[in-house]
Amino acid sequence: MHCETLAKRIIACLDVNAGRVVKGIQFEQIRDAGDPAELALAHSQAGADEIVLLDITATAESRNTLLETVRRTARQLFIPFTVGGGIRSLDDAAAVLDCGADKVAMNSAAIADPALITRVAERYGSQAVVVAIDARQRTPTAWEVYVWGGRKQTGIDAKEWAKRAKELGAGEIMLTSMDRDGTKSGFDCPLTRTIATSVRIPVIASGGAGEPHHFVEVFQGGAADAALAASVFHFGLKSVTAIKQELRDAGIPVRPTC
Amino acid sequence: MIAIVDYGAGNLTSVVKALQHLGEECAVTNDPDIVGRATKWIIPGVGNFKATAPLVNGKLGEVLRTGVDLGNRPLLGICLGLQWMFEGSSEAPELRGLATFSGECTRFSDQVKSPHVGWDSIAVEQRSRLLAGIPSGAYVYFTHSYRAPVCSDTVATCTYEEPFTAAAERGNLFGVQFHPEKSGDAGLQILENFCAL
């Protein structure tokens, strides 16, 4: 039995609207936290293992703004970089990958057209395909998938959808608990564990981060492979270093911050 | 000029960006004439081993083979590029690799999550020109479902399920399973070492 060295990843998420980073509290009430390229570089230098940029408006008019933002953000970034929001076709995926993203995250479009997952995976490889799932608890052991930024319920079970997404070619699952998003009360560990133990691909836990111990909980109790947070980093509440120190103290493998 | 050989396996933007950051002149190409004129070669790539067929066939295959046999032009294989430098892969048994390094690539078993995605630490096993300045225990970024075995030219290993080749080198031929262009400062150092050869 070898010592497990694969690091649990800490991912900084930038929610972007019209080229500026914002963060919603439970998908509403938005605050401006600055320039995406600047923030991405700052997070990378502070020790974040990966950057996710989510275009939360993703209207037709914002596409060109987004591509320019992706290009500017990618230029100085030498850690994995995922872009999501409004990716509805192979061409949309190709455009952000050509601008320097390494992975695309697809959510509503993957539900509407599951074959899109396969098309992007066949062209760019599964490592470039992240399926984002926004889920809300329905029973003590079941969660329902929501789309359109959490505005529309689908009747689809999150666990079943995660398994199907993997079969279709997803390389990772980015799982957001809508019940916890923006609450800073901790990740939804039962949801994360349910998905992470049902698919043999990495699961990124999202929604609810507020304190360093929340990260310990989601890696230990939630069996997550990575954990994502936005506002917890933007507003300087907790540094990546402090989170990683707490993880290291708990015996969880992390990449040193410098 | 460094030729980044484009054989249709994945997105090469990140590799270009990292080389530009290091101030290196590079061209993404599949033109055998341009590849032939380059002073160094990088063979990146992700995806199925089947995709490596253009590296063996036709004029491009001939140019690469001749250069490798002469041994005077530094070549860096990244990810699928490294796997291609081994003898072959169970992913596409009908194809042969470059066979610079001995052994066949195989898939991770069902005992572990696959692909192996994320930052993992490497153990530096031998003196290496490519890994100069990189300490054992350094973290680099991996994303792959097949792994190359440990061989006599392995200079660094990573352990996931069992030890596999993270980096190998022989003469001017180098390969890394991880993505130096996505591995932060450690990765940029490795690319800089290659550019400085």
Interface residues (C-beta under 8 A of the other chain):
Chain A: H2 C3 T5 L6 A7 R9 S44 D49 A74 R75 Q76 F78 I79 P80 L97 D98 C99 G100 D102 Y124 G125 S126 Q127 A128 G171 E172 R200 I201 P202 D225 A226 R255 P256
Chain B: A9 G10 N11 T13 S14 K17 A18 H21 V46 G47 D110 K113 S114 P115 H116 V117 G118 W119 D120 S121 Y139 Y141 T143 H144 C158 T159 Y160 E162 P163 E181 K182 S183 G184 D185 G187 L188
